[in-house]
Amino acid sequence: MEVKIMKILLVCSGGMSSAIVAKALQDAGTKEGLDIQVDECGTQAFAEKVKEDYQISLVAPQIRHRYDVLKASADEAGVPCLLIKPQGYTPLGGPKLLQQIKEELEI
């Protein structure tokens, strides 16, 4: 049986907090039997990185002011772009963030 990996791109400003959120999201996926790969990048690399076959891109709450620009790049690449709700952007927010993603992707 082939395991389908959900590829997610998480864009943030610095990278410290996003690593914690990425781990929480992967852990939440594992508990639901999902294989989730979360790649992280900064805003400068996003426009190119989002073209690399992702199912969804996530924008960290602290850079919500850049959301429209980032979403335009994601739209151009044909990748849904989601602004993470603050309660999903915490070390314990993995389940909430996974639920937000599932709602957006209708899975």
PELIN-V157245 format. One record per backbone hydrogen bond with DSSP energy under -0.5 kcal/mol. NH is the residue of the N-H (numbers start at 0). CO is the residue of the C=O. E is the energy in kcal/mol with one decimal. If there is no record, write none. Layout:
{{NH | CO | E} {NH | CO | E}}
//
This chain:
{{3 | 1 | -0.6} {4 | 2 | -0.5} {5 | 3 | -0.5} {5 | 34 | -3.0} {6 | 4 | -0.8} {7 | 5 | -0.6} {7 | 36 | -3.0} {8 | 55 | -2.1} {9 | 7 | -0.5} {9 | 38 | -3.4} {10 | 8 | -0.6} {10 | 57 | -3.1} {11 | 40 | -2.0} {18 | 14 | -1.2} {19 | 15 | -1.0} {20 | 16 | -2.1} {21 | 17 | -2.8} {22 | 18 | -2.0} {23 | 19 | -2.2} {24 | 20 | -2.4} {25 | 21 | -2.5} {26 | 22 | -2.6} {27 | 23 | -2.1} {28 | 24 | -2.3} {29 | 25 | -2.5} {30 | 26 | -2.0} {31 | 27 | -0.9} {31 | 28 | -0.8} {32 | 29 | -1.6} {33 | 28 | -3.4} {34 | 3 | -0.7} {35 | 33 | -0.8} {36 | 5 | -2.8} {37 | 35 | -0.6} {38 | 7 | -2.9} {38 | 36 | -0.6} {40 | 9 | -2.1} {42 | 11 | -0.6} {44 | 41 | -0.6} {45 | 41 | -0.9} {46 | 42 | -0.5} {47 | 44 | -0.6} {48 | 44 | -2.5} {49 | 45 | -2.8} {50 | 47 | -1.3} {51 | 48 | -2.0} {52 | 50 | -0.8} {53 | 49 | -0.6} {54 | 6 | -2.6} {55 | 6 | -1.1} {56 | 79 | -2.7} {57 | 8 | -3.5} {58 | 81 | -2.8} {59 | 10 | -2.4} {59 | 57 | -0.5} {62 | 59 | -1.8} {63 | 60 | -1.7} {65 | 62 | -2.4} {66 | 63 | -1.7} {69 | 65 | -2.4} {70 | 66 | -3.3} {71 | 67 | -1.8} {72 | 68 | -1.5} {73 | 69 | -2.3} {74 | 70 | -3.2} {75 | 71 | -2.0} {76 | 72 | -1.4} {77 | 73 | -0.6} {77 | 74 | -1.1} {78 | 73 | -2.8} {79 | 54 | -0.6} {81 | 56 | -2.5} {83 | 58 | -2.6} {83 | 81 | -0.6} {87 | 84 | -2.2} {88 | 84 | -0.6} {88 | 85 | -1.3} {89 | 87 | -0.7} {92 | 89 | -1.6} {96 | 92 | -2.8} {97 | 93 | -2.9} {98 | 94 | -2.2} {99 | 95 | -2.0} {100 | 96 | -2.3} {101 | 97 | -2.7} {102 | 98 | -2.2} {103 | 99 | -2.1} {104 | 100 | -2.6} {105 | 101 | -0.8} {106 | 101 | -2.2}}
//
